[in-house]
């Protein structure tokens, strides 16, 4: 049985999905950056220099 979609609700759901997807991608980037920092710490015994402006 087909479901009826209210006008505009499909667009709103698409927008919400896009926002959630962006949040997930941002979190994945943060996780990858943390993994890189952890790997550097394990390899050298010291953290990467993350001072901005270098």
N, C-alpha and C positions, 0 to 999 in steps of 0.2 A: 504494500500500500504506500503510495506516495505521500510525503509529508508536505504540508504547505508552509512556506517561509514567509514571514511577515515582511512587507516592504522595508528595506533599509537594514533589516537584521542580518542579512547575509553579508552586507558590507561591514557592519559592526563586528561580526564574528571574524571576518578576514582581517580587520584592523587589529583586533585583540590577538589573533594568532600571530600576526606579524610582530607585535610588541613582545609577545612571549618568546618567539623565535630569536629576536634580537637579544633578549635577556639571557637566553640559554647560550647563544654564541659568545656574549660578553663573559659569562661565567667560564666557558670553555677556554677562552683566551687567558683569563686570570689563572686557571688551573695549569695551563701549559707554562705560563711564566713562572709560577711557583715551582713546578717540576724542574725547570731549567735552573732556578736558583738553588734548589735542593741538590741537584746533580753537581753543580759547581762547588757547593759546600762540601759534599762528600769527596769530590775529586781533589780539592786543594786544602780542605780544612778551614777555609775562610770564605765568607760570602763575596759575591760579585760587588763591585763598586757601583752602586745605583744612584750616585749623586747626579742630579740633573745638570745639564749645561756642559758636559764634557764632550 
